[in-house]
């Protein structure tokens, strides 16, 4: 084996602090005092070989340093006395007394005490059953009192204090997470190895931009669904629900909105827009956000109109339009995405109306005649005015769309496809990056968890660690590191 000459001094040695600083960052900013107190009460007057605080810190270390299992954490504690000390365990090696036994001398018949060779000294590291009993208490506290996920609420409010814009832009995404169970039913018991979990199905479809052919993708899984509301500007969690896989995302989102804004009313007052993908497209959800909380919904709109697709002259390359005012003969039409057009009654040319903004006092979308707005020639202008029953001035015909009188799923304060809608909706990719961290950084891509309470405890702890680490970086003035889970802390930071 090639020999490596050690360097007495290297500038890289002073560039960053010890990796244990990340554990200290979480330990010092996680609001877990009440949880630790309850764990100490549950232990009672029993043996205290491994203090509660040290065991809890070890659990945090397993999350921070991304150990895939408790056994991996135990092995790391056994070979890393610095981590053992950081958690609060005794770091002096222990050595058991040599075992003594009597041996009879075959000649004299006398009994002699013989001591076995002493075992090597080792660090006193908790065993797997110590962690199993400890984690059972943590799960019980989460299941009965919600103490682990409750830390997310506290951290959310603390982040709002140090980040004045935290919560201004929110978004939602659902995530499938498999159970450590195949989902097969046992013939004897009639249940699966994880009775809390069930089967979920997620279907996506679209049209290939290159070939024009429709496609469909169906994903099924046995386990749970993570329902996550996050800040899309800072890429940090805000609220969490965990349900069996079959639960509806639309229903769960409305429950989460009401619950989160009831817990933290300041968040509802601060939030300006809320984004979600087309799977969450719902008139009820969009109306809830705008009518109750004054939050602009930036939710992709699904294309559900099917009647026109049955017509023999239907052209898939052209969007379907319907009259904006179906009770009268008019030239104004709209698509299912909410774009508004006029059709020239003379030439049949279709043009986009010029969007003039949302009138909050009237709760209406305002559009203007494109010929007047852009200086275009329109042969059917007069007939268009007659159809609309208007006599416009120099500004041309004005069309106002009242939200209360039209489909709330299609018409929203910030129209689909507008520049401000695109900016806000593009921020929703922050949720995909958070979900990626849940899978890869926190080990949920491959885990050994069964049961709703255990899964909720583990997911809640992962998000709480993520938020606590961000809070510590912000308070230390390291805003650029608030989203990092593994980046070393600079020595001068």
Sine and cosine of phi, psi and omega as CSV:
sin_phi,cos_phi,sin_psi,cos_psi,sin_omega,cos_omega
0.00,0.00,0.69,-0.72,-0.02,-1.00
-0.93,0.37,0.69,-0.72,0.03,-1.00
-0.99,0.13,0.57,-0.82,0.01,-1.00
-0.89,-0.45,0.85,-0.53,0.02,-1.00
-0.98,0.20,0.86,-0.50,0.00,-1.00
-0.94,0.33,0.58,-0.81,0.03,-1.00
-1.00,-0.05,0.75,-0.67,0.01,-1.00
-0.94,0.34,-0.51,0.86,-0.04,-1.00
-0.48,-0.88,0.71,-0.70,0.01,-1.00
-0.60,-0.80,0.73,-0.68,-0.01,-1.00
-0.87,0.49,-0.42,0.91,0.03,-1.00
-0.92,0.40,-0.35,0.94,0.00,-1.00
-0.93,0.36,-0.33,0.94,-0.06,-1.00
-0.93,-0.38,0.08,1.00,-0.01,-1.00
-0.95,0.31,-0.54,0.84,-0.09,-1.00
-0.66,-0.75,0.41,-0.91,0.05,-1.00
-0.98,0.20,0.05,-1.00,0.05,-1.00
-0.88,0.48,0.51,-0.86,0.02,-1.00
-0.90,0.45,-0.34,0.94,0.04,-1.00
-0.91,0.40,-0.30,0.95,0.02,-1.00
-0.87,0.49,-0.50,0.87,0.03,-1.00
-0.92,0.38,-0.59,0.81,0.08,-1.00
-0.92,0.39,-0.68,0.73,0.03,-1.00
-0.88,0.47,-0.59,0.81,-0.01,-1.00
-0.88,0.47,-0.70,0.71,0.03,-1.00
-0.94,0.33,-0.70,0.71,-0.03,-1.00
-0.86,0.52,-0.62,0.79,-0.08,-1.00
-0.99,0.14,-0.28,0.96,-0.08,-1.00
-0.87,-0.50,-0.04,1.00,0.05,-1.00
-0.99,0.12,0.83,-0.56,-0.03,-1.00
-0.98,0.20,0.94,0.33,-0.13,-0.99
-0.93,-0.36,0.23,0.97,-0.07,-1.00
-0.87,0.49,-0.69,0.72,-0.02,-1.00
-0.92,0.39,-0.63,0.77,0.02,-1.00
-0.88,0.47,-0.72,0.70,0.00,-1.00
-0.90,0.44,-0.63,0.78,0.02,-1.00
-0.88,0.48,-0.70,0.72,0.01,-1.00
-0.91,0.42,-0.59,0.80,0.04,-1.00
-0.90,0.43,-0.60,0.80,0.05,-1.00
-0.93,0.38,-0.61,0.79,0.05,-1.00
-0.90,0.43,-0.65,0.76,-0.01,-1.00
-0.92,0.39,-0.52,0.85,0.05,-1.00
-0.94,0.34,-0.62,0.79,0.06,-1.00
0.94,0.33,-0.49,-0.87,-0.06,-1.00
-1.00,0.06,0.28,0.96,-0.04,-1.00
-0.95,0.31,-0.18,-0.98,-0.02,-1.00
-0.89,0.46,0.57,-0.82,-0.03,-1.00
-0.79,-0.61,0.74,0.67,0.00,-1.00
-0.88,0.47,-0.59,0.81,0.01,-1.00
-0.82,-0.57,0.96,-0.28,-0.08,-1.00
-0.84,0.55,0.49,-0.87,-0.02,-1.00
-0.86,0.51,-0.72,0.70,-0.03,-1.00
-0.87,0.49,-0.64,0.77,0.01,-1.00
-0.92,0.38,-0.65,0.76,0.03,-1.00
-0.90,0.44,-0.67,0.75,0.02,-1.00
-0.90,0.43,-0.67,0.74,0.05,-1.00
-0.89,0.46,-0.57,0.82,0.04,-1.00
-0.92,0.40,-0.64,0.77,0.07,-1.00
-0.88,0.48,-0.69,0.73,0.05,-1.00
-0.88,0.47,-0.64,0.77,0.02,-1.00
-0.88,0.47,-0.62,0.78,0.04,-1.00
-0.88,0.47,-0.57,0.82,0.03,-1.00
-0.97,0.23,-0.73,0.69,-0.06,-1.00
-0.89,0.46,-0.69,0.72,-0.06,-1.00
-1.00,-0.08,0.18,0.98,0.22,-0.97
0.86,0.51,0.73,0.68,0.09,-1.00
-0.98,0.20,0.74,-0.67,-0.09,-1.00
-0.95,0.31,-0.31,0.95,-0.03,-1.00
-0.43,-0.90,0.22,-0.97,0.06,-1.00
-0.90,0.43,-0.59,0.80,0.02,-1.00
-0.89,0.46,-0.63,0.78,0.05,-1.00
-0.91,0.42,-0.61,0.79,0.04,-1.00
-0.91,0.41,-0.67,0.75,0.00,-1.00
-0.89,0.46,-0.67,0.74,0.02,-1.00
-0.89,0.45,-0.63,0.78,0.01,-1.00
-0.93,0.38,-0.64,0.76,0.04,-1.00
-0.89,0.45,-0.59,0.80,-0.03,-1.00
-0.94,0.35,-0.46,0.89,-0.04,-1.00
-0.94,-0.33,0.04,1.00,-0.05,-1.00
-0.78,-0.63,1.00,0.06,-0.02,-1.00
-0.89,0.46,-0.45,0.89,0.04,-1.00
-0.91,0.42,-0.67,0.74,0.05,-1.00
-0.93,0.37,-0.62,0.78,0.03,-1.00
-0.86,0.51,-0.70,0.72,0.02,-1.00
-0.94,0.35,-0.62,0.78,0.00,-1.00
-0.89,0.46,-0.54,0.84,0.01,-1.00
-0.97,0.23,-0.42,0.91,0.02,-1.00
0.93,-0.37,0.19,0.98,0.05,-1.00
-1.00,0.08,0.32,-0.95,0.07,-1.00
-0.93,0.36,0.70,-0.71,-0.08,-1.00
-0.96,-0.30,-0.03,1.00,0.06,-1.00
-0.97,0.22,0.77,-0.64,0.02,-1.00
-0.87,0.49,0.59,-0.81,0.03,-1.00
-0.92,-0.38,0.47,-0.88,-0.01,-1.00
-0.64,-0.77,0.81,-0.59,-0.01,-1.00
-0.95,0.32,0.50,-0.86,0.08,-1.00
-0.91,0.42,0.64,-0.77,0.01,-1.00
-0.90,0.44,0.65,-0.76,-0.01,-1.00
-0.95,0.31,0.67,-0.74,0.00,-1.00
-0.93,-0.36,0.62,-0.79,0.08,-1.00
-0.53,-0.85,0.40,-0.92,-0.05,-1.00
-1.00,0.01,0.69,-0.73,0.03,-1.00
-0.80,-0.60,0.77,-0.64,-0.01,-1.00
-1.00,0.05,0.77,-0.64,0.06,-1.00
-0.95,0.30,0.85,-0.53,-0.07,-1.00
-0.91,0.41,-0.37,0.93,-0.04,-1.00
-1.00,0.03,-0.82,0.57,-0.08,-1.00
-1.00,0.04,-0.40,0.92,-0.05,-1.00
0.99,0.14,0.02,1.00,0.02,-1.00
-0.97,0.23,0.50,-0.86,0.03,-1.00
-1.00,-0.02,0.71,-0.71,0.00,-1.00
-0.81,-0.59,0.66,-0.75,0.05,-1.00
-0.99,0.14,0.83,-0.55,0.01,-1.00
-0.87,-0.50,0.75,-0.66,0.01,-1.00
-0.98,-0.18,0.71,-0.71,0.04,-1.00
-0.95,0.30,0.33,-0.94,0.03,-1.00
-0.89,0.46,0.73,-0.69,-0.05,-1.00
-0.92,0.40,0.57,-0.82,0.07,-1.00
-0.95,0.31,0.38,-0.93,0.04,-1.00
-0.93,0.36,0.54,-0.84,0.04,-1.00
-0.91,0.41,0.58,-0.82,0.00,-1.00
-0.56,-0.83,0.29,-0.96,0.04,-1.00
-0.98,0.18,0.60,-0.80,-0.01,-1.00
-0.98,0.18,1.00,-0.08,-0.04,-1.00
-0.94,-0.33,0.70,-0.71,0.04,-1.00
-0.84,0.54,0.55,-0.83,0.05,-1.00
-1.00,0.05,0.11,-0.99,-0.04,-1.00
-0.89,0.46,-0.58,0.82,0.00,-1.00
-0.95,0.32,-0.47,0.88,0.11,-0.99
-0.89,0.46,-0.71,0.71,0.03,-1.00
-0.93,0.38,-0.59,0.81,-0.01,-1.00
-0.88,0.47,-0.72,0.69,0.01,-1.00
-0.92,0.40,-0.63,0.78,0.00,-1.00
-0.91,0.41,-0.72,0.69,-0.02,-1.00
-0.92,0.39,-0.49,0.87,0.07,-1.00
-0.88,0.47,-0.61,0.79,0.06,-1.00
-0.93,0.38,-0.64,0.77,0.03,-1.00
-0.89,0.46,-0.70,0.72,0.01,-1.00
-0.89,0.46,-0.64,0.77,0.01,-1.00
-0.89,0.45,-0.65,0.76,0.03,-1.00
-0.92,0.40,-0.57,0.82,0.06,-1.00
-0.95,0.32,-0.67,0.75,-0.05,-1.00
-0.93,0.38,-0.60,0.80,-0.07,-1.00
-1.00,-0.06,-0.60,0.80,-0.11,-0.99
-0.86,-0.52,-0.11,0.99,0.00,-1.00
0.89,0.46,0.63,0.78,-0.12,-0.99
-0.97,0.26,-0.51,0.86,-0.01,-1.00
-0.97,0.25,-0.80,0.60,0.03,-1.00
-0.93,0.36,-0.37,0.93,0.06,-1.00
-0.90,0.43,-0.43,0.90,0.05,-1.00
-0.92,0.40,-0.44,0.90,0.03,-1.00
-0.90,0.44,-0.65,0.76,0.03,-1.00
-0.89,0.46,-0.71,0.71,0.01,-1.00
-0.89,0.45,-0.70,0.71,0.00,-1.00
-0.91,0.42,-0.59,0.81,0.05,-1.00
-0.85,0.52,-0.71,0.71,-0.01,-1.00
-0.94,0.34,-0.58,0.82,0.04,-1.00
-0.93,0.37,-0.61,0.79,0.06,-1.00
-0.92,0.39,-0.55,0.83,0.05,-1.00
-0.91,0.42,-0.50,0.87,0.00,-1.00
-0.96,0.29,-0.61,0.79,-0.08,-1.00
-1.00,-0.06,-0.28,0.96,0.03,-1.00
-0.84,-0.55,0.99,-0.17,-0.08,-1.00
-0.85,0.52,-0.40,0.92,-0.01,-1.00
-0.98,-0.22,0.09,1.00,0.02,-1.00
-0.91,0.40,0.82,-0.57,-0.04,-1.00
0.99,-0.14,-0.09,1.00,-0.01,-1.00
-0.93,0.38,-0.62,0.79,0.00,-1.00
-0.85,-0.53,0.93,-0.36,-0.04,-1.00
-0.92,-0.40,0.34,-0.94,0.05,-1.00
-0.44,-0.90,0.24,-0.97,-0.03,-1.00
-0.76,-0.65,0.55,-0.84,0.15,-0.99
-0.44,-0.90,0.60,-0.80,0.09,-1.00
-0.98,-0.20,0.53,-0.85,-0.05,-1.00
-0.69,-0.72,0.74,-0.67,0.08,-1.00
-0.99,0.16,0.67,-0.74,0.06,-1.00
-0.67,-0.74,0.84,-0.54,-0.06,-1.00
-0.95,0.31,0.55,-0.84,0.19,-0.98
-0.99,0.11,0.39,-0.92,0.11,-0.99
-0.99,0.14,0.84,0.54,0.00,-1.00
-0.49,-0.87,0.57,-0.82,0.00,-1.00
-0.97,0.24,-0.32,0.95,-0.05,-1.00
1.00,0.06,0.04,1.00,0.02,-1.00
-0.98,0.22,0.64,-0.77,-0.04,-1.00
-1.00,0.08,0.76,-0.65,0.06,-1.00
-0.95,0.32,0.76,-0.65,-0.06,-1.00
-0.91,0.41,-0.48,0.88,-0.04,-1.00
-0.99,0.17,-0.77,0.64,-0.07,-1.00
-1.00,0.02,-0.37,0.93,-0.05,-1.00
0.97,0.24,0.22,0.97,-0.01,-1.00
-0.80,-0.60,0.28,-0.96,0.10,-0.99
-1.00,0.05,0.12,-0.99,0.03,-1.00
-0.96,0.28,-0.10,0.99,0.13,-0.99
-0.71,-0.71,1.00,0.06,-0.08,-1.00
-0.90,0.44,-0.37,0.93,-0.02,-1.00
-0.97,0.25,-0.41,0.91,-0.08,-1.00
-1.00,0.03,0.30,-0.95,0.12,-0.99
-0.50,-0.87,-0.06,-1.00,-0.08,-1.00
-1.00,0.02,0.68,-0.74,0.07,-1.00
-0.87,-0.49,0.41,-0.91,-0.02,-1.00
-0.66,-0.75,0.76,-0.65,0.01,-1.00
-0.77,-0.64,0.84,-0.55,-0.06,-1.00
-0.89,-0.45,0.77,-0.64,0.08,-1.00
-0.82,-0.58,0.54,-0.84,-0.01,-1.00
-0.51,-0.86,0.27,-0.96,0.00,-1.00
-0.02,-1.00,-0.24,-0.97,0.00,-1.00
-0.81,-0.58,0.77,-0.64,0.02,-1.00
-0.91,0.42,0.83,-0.55,-0.06,-1.00
-0.91,0.40,-0.45,0.89,-0.05,-1.00
-1.00,0.08,-0.68,0.73,-0.08,-1.00
-0.98,-0.18,-0.33,0.94,-0.05,-1.00
0.98,0.20,0.08,1.00,-0.02,-1.00
-1.00,0.03,0.65,-0.76,0.04,-1.00
-0.95,0.32,0.50,-0.87,0.04,-1.00
-0.70,-0.72,0.39,-0.92,0.00,-1.00
-0.58,-0.81,0.67,-0.75,0.02,-1.00
-0.76,-0.65,0.80,-0.60,-0.02,-1.00
-0.88,-0.47,0.81,-0.59,0.02,-1.00
-0.90,-0.44,0.75,-0.66,0.09,-1.00
-0.83,-0.55,0.54,-0.84,0.02,-1.00
-0.44,-0.90,0.41,-0.91,0.05,-1.00
-0.94,-0.33,0.89,-0.46,-0.01,-1.00
0.34,-0.94,-0.84,-0.54,-0.18,-0.98
-0.69,-0.73,0.15,-0.99,0.08,-1.00
-0.83,-0.56,0.77,-0.64,0.10,-1.00
-1.00,-0.06,0.83,-0.56,0.04,-1.00
-0.94,-0.34,0.91,-0.42,-0.19,-0.98
-0.81,-0.58,0.80,-0.61,0.21,-0.98
-0.97,-0.26,0.75,-0.66,-0.08,-1.00
-0.65,-0.76,0.34,-0.94,0.13,-0.99
-0.99,0.17,0.87,-0.50,-0.09,-1.00
-1.00,0.10,-0.13,0.99,0.08,-1.00
-1.00,0.05,-0.70,0.71,-0.03,-1.00
-0.99,-0.12,-0.12,0.99,0.00,-1.00
0.86,0.51,0.75,0.66,0.00,-1.00
-0.78,-0.63,0.59,-0.81,0.01,-1.00
-0.90,0.43,0.44,-0.90,0.04,-1.00
-0.82,-0.58,-0.67,0.75,-0.02,-1.00
-0.46,-0.89,0.44,-0.90,-0.08,-1.00
-0.63,-0.78,0.68,-0.73,0.24,-0.97
-0.76,-0.65,0.59,-0.81,0.09,-1.00
-0.82,-0.57,0.79,-0.61,-0.04,-1.00
-0.70,-0.71,0.27,-0.96,0.20,-0.98
-0.84,0.55,0.41,-0.91,-0.19,-0.98
-0.87,0.49,-0.46,0.89,-0.12,-0.99
-0.99,0.17,-0.13,0.99,-0.07,-1.00
-0.92,0.40,0.60,-0.80,-0.02,-1.00
-0.95,0.31,0.76,-0.66,0.03,-1.00
-0.93,0.37,-0.61,0.79,-0.03,-1.00
-0.89,0.46,-0.72,0.69,0.01,-1.00
-0.91,0.42,-0.69,0.73,-0.05,-1.00
-0.91,0.42,-0.60,0.80,0.01,-1.00
-0.89,0.46,-0.70,0.71,-0.01,-1.00
-0.91,0.42,-0.60,0.80,0.07,-1.00
-0.90,0.44,-0.68,0.73,-0.02,-1.00
-0.91,0.41,-0.64,0.76,0.01,-1.00
-0.88,0.48,-0.74,0.67,-0.01,-1.00
-0.90,0.44,-0.68,0.74,-0.03,-1.00
-0.92,0.38,-0.72,0.69,-0.06,-1.00
-0.91,0.42,-0.71,0.71,-0.03,-1.00
-0.96,0.28,-0.39,0.92,0.12,-0.99
-0.96,0.28,-0.61,0.79,0.03,-1.00
-0.94,0.33,-0.63,0.77,-0.06,-1.00
-0.76,-0.65,0.99,0.15,-0.02,-1.00
-0.87,0.50,-0.48,0.87,0.00,-1.00
-0.89,0.45,-0.46,0.89,0.02,-1.00
-0.93,0.37,-0.66,0.75,0.04,-1.00
-0.90,0.44,-0.62,0.79,0.01,-1.00
-0.94,0.35,-0.49,0.87,-0.05,-1.00
-0.99,0.11,-0.52,0.85,-0.12,-0.99
-0.93,0.37,0.69,-0.73,0.00,-1.00
-0.94,-0.34,-0.55,0.83,0.01,-1.00
-0.53,-0.85,0.37,-0.93,-0.05,-1.00
-0.66,-0.75,0.83,-0.55,-0.08,-1.00
-0.92,-0.38,0.51,-0.86,0.07,-1.00
-0.32,-0.95,0.33,-0.94,-0.02,-1.00
-0.99,0.17,0.04,-1.00,-0.14,-0.99
-0.92,0.40,-0.31,0.95,0.06,-1.00
-0.90,0.44,-0.34,0.94,0.00,-1.00
-0.99,-0.16,0.18,0.98,-0.01,-1.00
-0.90,0.43,0.90,-0.45,-0.05,-1.00
-0.37,-0.93,0.74,-0.67,0.04,-1.00
-0.89,0.46,-0.60,0.80,-0.02,-1.00
-0.91,0.41,-0.67,0.74,-0.01,-1.00
-0.92,0.38,-0.70,0.71,-0.02,-1.00
-0.91,0.42,-0.64,0.76,0.04,-1.00
-0.92,0.39,-0.62,0.79,0.04,-1.00
-0.87,0.49,-0.73,0.68,-0.03,-1.00
-0.88,0.47,-0.71,0.71,-0.10,-1.00
-0.99,0.12,-0.72,0.69,-0.11,-0.99
-0.95,0.31,-0.61,0.79,-0.09,-1.00
-1.00,-0.07,-0.67,0.74,-0.14,-0.99
-0.93,-0.37,-0.03,1.00,0.02,-1.00
0.86,0.52,0.62,0.78,0.00,-1.00
-0.93,-0.38,0.75,-0.66,-0.02,-1.00
-0.98,0.21,0.86,-0.51,0.03,-1.00
-0.98,0.19,0.81,-0.59,0.08,-1.00
-0.91,-0.42,0.95,0.31,-0.10,-1.00
-0.89,-0.45,0.79,-0.61,-0.01,-1.00
-0.86,0.51,0.60,-0.80,-0.07,-1.00
-0.99,-0.17,0.78,-0.63,0.05,-1.00
-0.98,0.18,0.44,-0.90,0.06,-1.00
-0.98,-0.18,0.97,-0.24,-0.11,-0.99
-0.94,-0.35,-0.16,0.99,-0.01,-1.00
-0.90,0.43,0.80,-0.60,-0.05,-1.00
-0.84,-0.55,-0.36,0.93,-0.07,-1.00
-0.86,0.51,-0.72,0.70,-0.03,-1.00
-0.92,0.39,-0.42,0.91,-0.03,-1.00
-0.95,0.32,-0.23,0.97,0.02,-1.00
-1.00,0.03,-0.18,0.98,-0.01,-1.00
-0.94,0.33,0.57,-0.82,-0.02,-1.00
-0.92,0.40,-0.44,0.90,-0.01,-1.00
-1.00,-0.09,0.30,0.95,-0.01,-1.00
-0.93,0.37,0.75,-0.66,0.01,-1.00
-0.93,-0.38,0.95,-0.31,-0.04,-1.00
-0.87,0.49,-0.36,0.93,-0.03,-1.00
-0.98,0.20,-0.22,0.98,-0.02,-1.00
-0.93,-0.36,0.68,-0.73,0.02,-1.00
-0.93,0.37,0.56,-0.83,0.03,-1.00
-0.97,0.26,0.67,-0.74,0.05,-1.00
-0.83,-0.55,0.48,-0.88,0.08,-1.00
-0.71,-0.70,0.42,-0.91,0.00,-1.00
-0.87,0.48,0.68,-0.73,0.06,-1.00
-0.94,0.34,-0.59,0.81,0.02,-1.00
-0.87,-0.48,1.00,0.09,-0.13,-0.99
-0.92,0.38,-0.24,0.97,-0.04,-1.00
-0.99,0.11,-0.08,1.00,0.02,-1.00
-0.62,-0.78,0.31,-0.95,0.05,-1.00
-0.99,0.12,0.91,-0.40,-0.07,-1.00
-0.63,-0.77,0.14,-0.99,-0.04,-1.00
-0.99,-0.16,-0.03,1.00,-0.09,-1.00
-1.00,-0.10,0.79,-0.61,0.02,-1.00
-0.77,-0.64,0.19,-0.98,0.04,-1.00
-0.56,-0.83,0.37,-0.93,0.06,-1.00
-0.99,-0.15,0.11,-0.99,0.01,-1.00
-0.94,0.33,-0.34,0.94,0.06,-1.00
-0.99,0.16,-0.16,0.99,0.05,-1.00
0.99,-0.14,0.07,1.00,0.07,-1.00
-0.97,0.23,0.62,-0.79,-0.12,-0.99
-0.92,-0.40,0.71,-0.71,-0.06,-1.00
-0.71,-0.70,0.31,-0.95,0.17,-0.99
-0.86,-0.51,0.56,-0.83,0.03,-1.00
-0.91,-0.41,0.87,-0.49,-0.03,-1.00
-0.88,0.47,0.83,-0.55,-0.04,-1.00
-0.94,0.35,-0.19,0.98,-0.01,-1.00
-0.98,-0.17,-0.79,0.62,-0.08,-1.00
-0.99,-0.11,-0.31,0.95,-0.05,-1.00
0.98,0.21,0.14,0.99,0.01,-1.00
-0.95,0.31,0.73,-0.69,0.03,-1.00
-0.98,-0.18,0.78,-0.63,-0.01,-1.00
-0.79,-0.61,0.46,-0.89,0.07,-1.00
-0.98,0.19,0.75,-0.66,0.12,-0.99
-0.93,0.36,0.51,-0.86,-0.01,-1.00
-0.99,0.11,0.88,-0.47,0.00,-1.00
-0.96,0.28,0.77,-0.64,-0.05,-1.00
-0.93,-0.36,0.11,0.99,0.07,-1.00
0.94,-0.34,0.08,-1.00,0.01,-1.00
-0.97,-0.25,0.79,-0.61,0.00,-1.00
-1.00,-0.05,0.98,-0.20,-0.10,-1.00
-0.90,0.43,-0.63,0.78,-0.04,-1.00
-0.91,0.41,-0.51,0.86,0.02,-1.00
-0.99,-0.14,-0.23,0.97,-0.07,-1.00
0.86,0.51,0.71,0.71,-0.05,-1.00
-0.73,-0.69,0.47,-0.88,0.16,-0.99
-1.00,-0.03,0.70,-0.71,-0.06,-1.00
-0.93,-0.37,0.78,-0.62,0.04,-1.00
-0.80,-0.60,0.40,-0.92,-0.05,-1.00
-0.78,-0.63,0.50,-0.87,0.03,-1.00
-0.82,0.57,0.80,-0.60,-0.03,-1.00
-0.91,0.41,-0.50,0.87,0.02,-1.00
-0.91,0.42,-0.67,0.74,0.02,-1.00
-0.97,0.26,-0.58,0.81,-0.06,-1.00
-0.95,0.30,-0.61,0.80,-0.11,-0.99
-0.92,-0.39,0.11,0.99,0.03,-1.00
0.94,0.35,0.61,0.79,-0.02,-1.00
-1.00,-0.06,0.41,-0.91,0.10,-1.00
-1.00,0.06,0.76,-0.65,0.00,-1.00
-0.70,-0.71,0.92,-0.39,-0.04,-1.00
-0.94,0.33,-0.42,0.91,-0.06,-1.00
-0.98,-0.18,0.36,0.93,-0.07,-1.00
-0.86,0.52,-0.73,0.69,-0.06,-1.00
-0.91,0.42,-0.70,0.72,0.01,-1.00
-0.91,0.41,-0.53,0.85,0.07,-1.00
-0.91,0.42,-0.66,0.75,0.01,-1.00
-0.91,0.42,-0.64,0.77,0.01,-1.00
-0.90,0.43,-0.66,0.75,0.00,-1.00
-0.89,0.45,-0.59,0.80,0.00,-1.00
-1.00,0.09,-0.14,0.99,-0.01,-1.00
0.91,0.42,0.64,0.77,-0.04,-1.00
-0.80,-0.60,0.36,-0.93,0.10,-0.99
-0.77,-0.63,0.99,0.12,-0.11,-0.99
-0.98,0.21,0.30,-0.95,0.06,-1.00
-0.99,-0.11,-0.61,-0.79,-0.05,-1.00
-0.93,0.38,-0.42,0.91,-0.02,-1.00
-0.97,0.24,-0.12,0.99,-0.02,-1.00
0.98,0.20,-0.09,-1.00,-0.05,-1.00
-0.94,0.34,0.72,-0.70,0.06,-1.00
-0.95,-0.33,0.77,-0.64,0.03,-1.00
-0.90,-0.43,0.84,-0.54,0.04,-1.00
-0.92,-0.39,0.74,-0.68,-0.01,-1.00
-0.92,-0.39,0.94,-0.34,0.03,-1.00
-0.98,0.19,0.77,-0.64,0.00,-1.00
-0.89,0.46,-0.56,0.83,-0.06,-1.00
-0.93,0.37,-0.41,0.91,-0.09,-1.00
-0.98,-0.19,0.00,1.00,-0.05,-1.00
-0.75,-0.66,0.10,-0.99,-0.06,-1.00
-0.90,0.44,0.90,-0.44,-0.04,-1.00
-0.94,0.33,-0.31,0.95,0.06,-1.00
-0.95,0.30,-0.53,0.85,-0.08,-1.00
-1.00,-0.08,-0.66,0.75,-0.08,-1.00
-0.96,-0.27,0.86,-0.51,-0.02,-1.00
-0.75,-0.66,0.29,-0.96,-0.06,-1.00
-0.83,0.55,-0.60,0.80,0.08,-1.00
-0.96,-0.29,0.96,-0.26,-0.13,-0.99
-0.87,0.50,0.55,-0.84,0.05,-1.00
-0.85,0.52,0.72,-0.70,0.08,-1.00
1.00,0.06,-0.14,0.99,0.03,-1.00
-0.95,0.33,0.35,-0.94,-0.03,-1.00
-0.82,0.57,-0.67,0.74,-0.01,-1.00
-0.94,0.35,-0.56,0.83,0.06,-1.00
-0.91,0.42,-0.69,0.72,-0.01,-1.00
-0.90,0.44,-0.67,0.74,0.01,-1.00
-0.87,0.49,-0.72,0.69,-0.02,-1.00
-0.93,0.36,-0.64,0.77,-0.03,-1.00
-0.94,0.35,-0.56,0.83,0.02,-1.00
-0.91,0.42,-0.44,0.90,0.05,-1.00
-0.92,0.39,-0.28,0.96,-0.04,-1.00
-0.90,0.44,-0.30,0.95,0.04,-1.00
-0.88,0.47,-0.28,0.96,0.07,-1.00
-0.86,0.50,-0.58,0.82,0.00,-1.00
-0.92,0.39,-0.56,0.83,0.04,-1.00
-0.92,0.39,-0.58,0.81,0.03,-1.00
-0.95,0.33,-0.58,0.81,0.07,-1.00
-0.90,0.43,-0.69,0.72,0.03,-1.00
-0.88,0.47,-0.57,0.82,0.05,-1.00
-0.90,0.43,-0.63,0.78,0.05,-1.00
-0.92,0.40,-0.61,0.79,0.03,-1.00
-0.87,0.50,-0.68,0.74,-0.02,-1.00
-0.94,0.33,-0.81,0.59,-0.18,-0.98
-1.00,0.00,-0.73,0.68,-0.06,-1.00
-0.97,0.24,-0.57,0.82,-0.05,-1.00
-0.97,-0.23,0.07,1.00,0.21,-0.98
0.98,0.19,0.36,0.93,-0.01,-1.00
-1.00,0.08,-0.08,1.00,0.12,-0.99
-0.92,0.39,-0.55,0.84,0.05,-1.00
-0.60,-0.80,0.93,-0.37,-0.08,-1.00
-0.62,-0.79,-0.04,-1.00,-0.07,-1.00
-0.76,-0.65,0.61,0.79,-0.15,-0.99
-0.97,-0.25,0.74,-0.67,0.16,-0.99
-0.79,-0.62,0.60,-0.80,0.06,-1.00
0.97,-0.22,0.67,-0.74,-0.05,-1.00
-0.90,0.44,-0.69,0.72,-0.04,-1.00
-0.90,0.43,-0.68,0.73,0.02,-1.00
-0.91,0.42,-0.67,0.75,-0.01,-1.00
-0.91,0.41,-0.68,0.74,0.00,-1.00
-0.91,0.42,-0.62,0.78,0.05,-1.00
-0.89,0.46,-0.71,0.70,-0.05,-1.00
-0.94,0.35,-0.67,0.74,0.02,-1.00
-0.93,0.38,-0.69,0.73,0.02,-1.00
-0.88,0.48,-0.63,0.78,0.02,-1.00
-0.92,0.39,-0.63,0.78,0.02,-1.00
-0.88,0.47,-0.72,0.70,-0.01,-1.00
-0.94,0.35,-0.59,0.81,0.03,-1.00
-0.90,0.44,-0.64,0.76,0.06,-1.00
-0.89,0.45,-0.67,0.74,0.03,-1.00
-0.86,0.51,-0.69,0.72,-0.03,-1.00
-0.95,0.31,-0.63,0.77,0.00,-1.00
-0.90,0.43,-0.64,0.77,0.03,-1.00
-0.90,0.43,-0.66,0.75,0.04,-1.00
-0.90,0.44,-0.67,0.74,0.02,-1.00
-0.88,0.48,-0.67,0.74,0.02,-1.00
-0.89,0.45,-0.67,0.74,0.02,-1.00
-0.90,0.43,-0.65,0.76,-0.01,-1.00
-0.90,0.43,-0.70,0.71,-0.01,-1.00
-0.91,0.42,-0.46,0.89,0.02,-1.00
-1.00,0.03,0.03,1.00,0.03,-1.00
0.99,0.14,0.28,0.96,0.00,-1.00
-0.97,-0.26,0.92,0.39,-0.05,-1.00
-0.89,0.46,-0.53,0.85,-0.04,-1.00
-0.94,0.35,-0.23,0.97,-0.03,-1.00
-0.96,-0.29,0.09,1.00,-0.14,-0.99
-0.90,0.44,-0.43,0.90,-0.02,-1.00
-0.99,-0.12,-0.03,1.00,-0.06,-1.00
-1.00,0.08,0.68,-0.73,0.03,-1.00
-0.96,-0.28,-0.31,0.95,-0.09,-1.00
-0.79,-0.61,-0.19,0.98,-0.05,-1.00
-0.91,0.41,0.77,-0.64,0.00,-1.00
-0.88,0.48,0.50,-0.87,0.04,-1.00
-0.99,0.10,0.81,-0.59,-0.02,-1.00
-0.86,0.52,0.55,-0.83,-0.02,-1.00
-0.91,0.42,-0.46,0.89,-0.05,-1.00
-0.99,-0.13,0.01,1.00,-0.08,-1.00
-0.99,0.14,0.00,0.00,0.00,0.00
